[in-house]
């Protein structure tokens, strides 16, 4: 399977000048390969509210972090690890998952 564009991905909201262009806005996700060189990952179509539009962009932007957290959980081999180390490993995986969820929720 092909790997996605590496993170971090960032979401954006850009409103055009309403006097000049009417109610035109853009919302999406980008990856900045190097400073000043951003590449579009996704554009989010307009939904009922700006909040919903932004929530969709945040969720997409968090995708690399969510994937990494899930891959870590799936790859973990807890059966051959002493019990205290398992607890530390689970705590670390939970922290990674919490970080990804917070990013998706805009926190």
JOTA-V16549 format. One line per field, one symbol per residue. phi: phi as a letter, one per 30 degrees, with the letter a starting at -180 (. if undefined). burial: b if it has 24 or more other ideal C-beta (glycine too) atoms within 12 Angstrom, else e. A space follows every 10 residues. Layout:
phi=???
burial=???
This chain:
phi=.dddedddcb cbbbcddddc ciccbbbabb bcdbeibcbd caccddcdbd ddeddddddd ddeddddddd ddddddcddc ceeedddddd eddddddded ddddcic
burial=eeeeeebebb bbbeeeeeee eeeeebbbbb beeeeeeeee bbebeeeeee eebbebbbbb bbbbbbbbbe eeeeeeeeee eeeeeeeeee eebeebbeeb eebbeee
